[in-house]
């Protein structure tokens, strides 16, 4: 096993030279990616409509191709999902990554091409390991199994008889891993891709608890649920009694800060390491490359061309858009990408703040819209407004104001929830029914929230506080923010606003 570990470590470290190359010459790397994307896009329907054959410079590209959000690019994606090829990319599309929806759709579907799978998502996984073993030469990462907590797959909803499939990006990646990688992971692929989460967690617990698990990769939410179940079955005090060689948790999708204390309780070891990744449905964008810093290295040779919108211009009719070389440290930018998955000038909805430009490192600073994504549920304001409006209509009440934020996992086994403060014009006669309707409709319109709520596995029912009349106005007044331009934040991914309001209610 020691020989295998040393050999595999040596193989992965061979990538270090290429990583150093794009770190030291980022702009030439991005220029090459740009040209390769334009060349691939010329023969596509999208490329012909936007005259890619006439594009010689970035300025041509920015002039001829507008910015797109999901609603804008969705008609092209729908054509691909119905089986038409050559629409957004010049090779066949057989997979779609599913994530939480937009205003008009319960779910988003992002094309995953062979190029984006191989040269972006897979490369990200390999580089994650490369950077880890480079930073920790004493690692025994290849001496045991990697526990992967993924999503599930489904039929293509627009062409269920076709061969193309859809699913969480983790499931798409897992399903397409090479055979050697399948041997290095646990649980079985069949179990990892199960749809029903309660059965899945149970089966995963029994399949993995007797393996030599050395690393875990997944979203903190489901990882906590699984670890707690394993501790119950094994009657263990902490997870190192089950997996004594566990050394690292590769995590992403949600902010890790609120979970760190809980993980330290479940895995009480100063030798345990945590490494953040930024892998979304649209692409693999960043990795934590330094052992003692939570900054992420921007990955520049992954078939993704980056542009950025300064957030102080976000609401402009024609916002300023800049290239990588023009970003400044400390400023917030909305991320715009063109990719080898067939996305063109696509606004992913995330915002970043650069901490360094040599090399380009950043932190995820938020979303372009208010949201809650503490458990991987990706609830956006439109979701919340639709759900609360539905509950109000069904119960015959009206809403004056509301806000919501996460209630995190507790150290004593408590599960997470969404905590709401709602000011009614007239209180519902039956608050329990109002809460049930709110929860029910949110599950209907957001598939990720629904998955986390399934049988209370990760999220329990919403906690609702009824606000006294004028609470929100008083709060805004105390903050000096009364006035037409100042609004109550509907959703927040942290508890700052909610806790301030709760104090005023006491």
N, C-alpha and C positions, 0 to 999 in steps of 0.2 A: 504493500500500500504506500510506503514511503517513496518508492521508486516512481510509482504512478503520479503521486502528488508533485514530486520534483519535475517530472517530465511535462505534465500539464501546465505547471507554473511557467516553465521555460517557453512553451508554445505561446501562451497568452501574452507573455512579456514582449514577444516579437512585434506586437502592434505599437509599442511605445514610441518607436521612431516616427511613425505616421502621425500619432497624436501630437508629438513635439513639433512636427512640420506645420500643422495647421495652427498651432498655438503661436508659432513664430512668424508665420506668413498668412495671417487670416484673410486679408483682402484679396490676394491672388487666389486663395482657395475658394472664396465665395464667387469671384469672377468666373472661375472654371465651372463651378456648380451652375451658375446662371446660364452660361453658354450651353452646357449639356442639357439643361431643362428646355431651353428655347429650341434647340435642335430636335429634341424628342417630341415637342409639342407642335411642330410645324405641320405635321400630317394629320393632326386630330381635328375633329369638328370645331372644338373650342379655338384651336390655333388658327384655323382658316377664317373663322368669324372675326378674330381679332388680329388678323394679318401678321402672324408671327414671321412670315417670310420677309417682311419689311423691317423687322426689328434688328438693329445693329448695336444699339447701346441700351443701357439701363433707362436713359431718358425716353427712348422710343417705347420701351416696355411700359413705363409709368404713364405715358401719354395714351397708349392704345388699349391698355387693359385696366378696367376700373377695379376698385376695391370691392370685395365680396364678403358678405356674411353668409351664414348657412342658408338663410331663406333665398339669397340671390343665386347661390350655386346649386341649390337643390334641384331645379328642373334638369340640369345636366346629370346630376347623380341619379335621379329617378330613371333617366333613359338607360344609364349603365345597369341599374338594378333590374330593369326589364329585359336585359340581355343584349343591348346594343353595345358594340365595342368601338374603340377608336374615338370616343366622345371627348374624354378629358386626357387620356393617355394613350400612347401608341402601342402598348402591349395589352394582352388580355387581362381582364379583372375577374378574379374568381372569389374574392373575399371582400367583406365589408365589416368595418369596425363599428360597433354600436355603442353610442353613449347617450347620456340624458338629453332630453328634447329641447325644443325651442318653443316660442309662443304658439306655433301652429302644429307642432308635431310632438308626439309622445317621446320619440327617440330620433336621434340623428344617426345617419349611416354614412361612414366615410370610406371611400374606396381604398383597398389595400392591394397594391400591385406587387408583382414578384420583386421589382426593384426596391420598393419601399420596405418590403419584408426583409430582404437580404441586406440591403445597403443602409438601412436605417434602424429598424427595430432589432434585428438580429445583431447588427454591429454594435448597437447600444448595449445589449446584454454582454457581448464579448468584451467591450471596453470597460464595462462595470467591473468585470472580473479582473481585467488587466490592471486597472488602476488600484483595485483593492490589493492584489498580491504584490504589486509594486510598492505600495505604501506599508504593507505588513509582510516582510520577508519570512517571518516565522509562521505564516498562515499554513494551516493543514486543510485548506478548503476542498481539496480533491481526495481527501481520505475518507469521506463519507458522502451522504446524500444531501441534495438541496431540496427543501420542502417548498413547493410552489403552490401558492393559493391563487387560483385563477377564476375566471368567470365561466360562462357557458356559451354554447353555440345554438343557433336556431336556423330555420329555413329563411331564405330571402323572402320577405313579406310581399314584395312586388312581383316575384316570379318563383312561387313555391315549388314549381315543377322543374325549375332549372337546376344547374349544377352549382351555382354560386351560393355561398353560405354567409351568414352574418353572426356576429357575437362580440363580446367584450374583447378588447385588443389583447388582453392577457390570454384569452382562450384561443384566439386566432394564432398568436405566436406559439402557444403550447402545442396546438394541433399540427403545426408545420415544422416543429423542431426536428433536426436530424436524429437518426437512430442513436448515435453515441450520446447525445444530450438527454435522450429519454431514459437511458440507463442510469444517468447520474442524478435523476430527480425522483421524488416521491410526492404524492401517492401515484397510483396507476393513472394513466391518461383517462381511462373510462371514469374513474372516480373524480378526477380533477375537473372534468367537463360536465358533471351532472348539473341538472337544472334546479332541482328542488334542494334549497339550501339547508334545511334541517337534516334531511337524510345525508346530504353531502358532507356536512360537518361531522356527523356521527361516523360515517364511513371513513372519512379522512383521519379522524382521531384514531380509530382502530387500526388502520393501515400503517400509519406513520409512527405510532408511539413506541414501537419496538425496533424501529430503524435507527441507524447511527446518523442522526440529522446534524449536519455541521453548519448549514446556513438556511435562512428562511427568506423568501422573496414574496412580497405581497402588500396589500393595503392594511394599515394598522387595525382597522375595524374588524375585519374577518379574522385576522391573525389572533387578536385578543379572544374572540369567541372560541376559536379552535384551541388555543392554549388552555383556556379555562376548562374546556370540556375534557382535555387530556388529563389535566390535574385531577379532575373529579374521578375519572375512570381509574387512574393509577394510584389515587389517594396519596399524591405527592404534595409536598409543601411548595415547591417551585419547579420550574421546567428543567433546571440543570440536574435534578434527580432523575429525570427521564432521558434527557439528552446531554450528558456531561461534556461532550465535545462541541456543543453549539458555540459558534464564535461571532456570527454576524447576522444582522437583519437588514436586507436591502429593501427599502421602503419608498413609497411614492403615493401620488394621487391626492393626498390630503396633508395638511400641515401636521408635522410630527410633534411639535412642542407640547400640546395638551396631553399626549399619550406617553411621553417619555418616562414620567414618574411611575406610571402603571407598568410599563415594560421593565423598569428597574426592579419593581417588586416581583414581577413574574420571573425575571431572569436576574437574580441578585449576584452579579459578577462585574468587577471593574474591568475585566478582560473582554466583556461583551462589547461588540462594535456595532455602530449604526451608520449606514451609508444611504444618502438620499439620491433618488433618481427622478428625472422629469420626463416620463414617457407617457404621452397622450395618444388618443385615437389617431390624431393627425400626424404624429411623428415622435421620435425620440430626440429631445432638445438639449438636455443637460444632465451632468453627473457631478456629484461631489468628488472632486479629485484630490483634495487635501485632507489629511486625517483629523486635523484640529480646527477645521473651518466648515461652516455649513453653506458656504458659497458654492454655486454650481458653475462648472465649466461649460460654456456654450460650444456645442458640437458642430463643427463647421464643414465636415466632408461627408455628410450623410445624405446628400441629394436634396437638401433644403436650402433655399435662398431666403434670407431674412431681410425684412424691412420693418420699420418701427414708426409709430405715430406718437409724438409727444402727447401725454395725457392732457396737457393744458390746451391742446388743439383738437381733442377727441370730438367735441360737440360741434366743431366747425362744419359748414356745409361741404367744403372741399378741404379736409384736414391736410396739414403738412405731413409728408411721408419722407423719411430719411433712410439712408443706407447704414450699414453697420459702422462704417468708418466715421460717421457723424454723431454717434451717440455720445452722451456725456455721463460721467459717473455721478450717481446720486439722483438722477432724474427718473421719473416714471414714464414708461413707454408701453403702449399696446403693441402686441406682436402680430406681424403680418407675414405669412409664409407662402411660398410657391414650392411645390414638392414633387418628388418622383412618384407620388401617389395620385397625381393629377389635380391637385389643388392649386389655384392660381390667385395670387394676391388675396389670400384668405385670412380674414381676421378671426383668430382662434378664440378671442375673448379673454385671454390672460394678459396681465400686465407684469412687467419686470422692471427691476431697478439694478443698473450695473454698478458693481463694486470695484471693477477693474477693467481697463481696456487693453492691458498688456500682461497676460492674455485676457480675453473677454470672459469675465466671470460675473455672475448676477445672482440675485435672489428673486423669487416669485413674490411680487408685491400685492397681488390680488386679481380681481376680475374687472372688466370694463363695466360690469353691472353688479349690483348688490346680489349676494348669493349666500347659501349655506352649503358647505362641502366638508363638514367636519368628519363625516363617516363614509365619504365616497358617494353621497346621494345627489350632489350637484343640483340642488333646488335653487332656481332662479326666481327673481321677483315676479315674473309673469305667472309662474306656477303658483306661488303663494297668493297672488291677487285673485287668480281664477278660483282657487280652492276656497278662500275665505268668502268670496262673493257667492259661490254656490251654497255654502253652509248658511250664509245670511239669508239668501233667497228661500231656501227650504224651510227655515225656521221663522221667517217673517220678521227679521230684524234688520237694522242697518248699522254700519260700522263707521265710527268717527275716526279712529286711528288704530294702527297696530304696528308692532315690531316683533321679530322673532330671532332667536339665536340658539346655538347648540347647548345642551346640558350634557357634559361629557361623562364618559365611563367613570364610575367611582372605584376607589381602591378596595371596597368590600364586596365587589361583584355586581354593583349596580350597572345597568345598561344605559346606553345613551338615549337621548330624546331631543325633540325640538321644544323649546320653551317659548311660549307666546305671551305677550301682554296686549290685550285688546280692549279698546274703549268703545263701548256700544252707545248708540243714541238711546236705545232701550234694551235692557238685558234680556237674553233669551229665557223663556220659561224653563227650558230644560238644557242646562249647560252641557250635560253629558252627551245628549244627542247632537248638539252643535259641534262638540269636539270630534265625535265619531264621523259626522258628515265632512268636516274639514279634512280629517285624516284619510277618509275613504276617497275623496275626490283628488287629493294630492297623490295618492297611490295610483289612481286611474290615469293621471296626466304625466306622471314622472316615473319611468320604469326603474330607475336607480333607487329612488326613495322606496318604491314598492318592494324591491329586492331586499333592502335593509330592514324593512318593516315586517317581512315575512315571518310569521309566528314569533314576533318579538325577538328575533335572533340577535340583531345588532341594535335596532332602534325600537323603543317601546312607544306607546301612544303619546301624542303631544301633551305637554303640560301647559295649561291655559290659566292665566291670571286675568281677572276682570278689573280693569282700571277704573278709578274714580273719575268723575267728570273733570275735564281740564288738566289731567295728568301730563299729557304730552305738551300742551301749551306751556304749562309751568316749567317743564324740563327745558324746552327751547328758550324760554325767557331767561332762566338761570344761566344758560350758556351764551346769552346774548345773540340768539339766532332767530328771534321772531321776525317774520316778514315773508313775503311771497316767494323769495328765492331759496328759502331754507325749509327743508322738508324732513320729516321723520324718516330715518333709514328703515326701510321695510324689513330687510334681512341683513344680518351681519354674521361673519364667520368666526367672530369672537364675542365675548360676553360684555365688552366694555359698556355699550349703550344699555343693554338689558339690565345689568347690575346697577347702573346709575338710576334707572327708572324704578327698580325694585326697592332701592333705598328710600325713594320718595314716597313709596306706597306704605311704608311702615309707620 
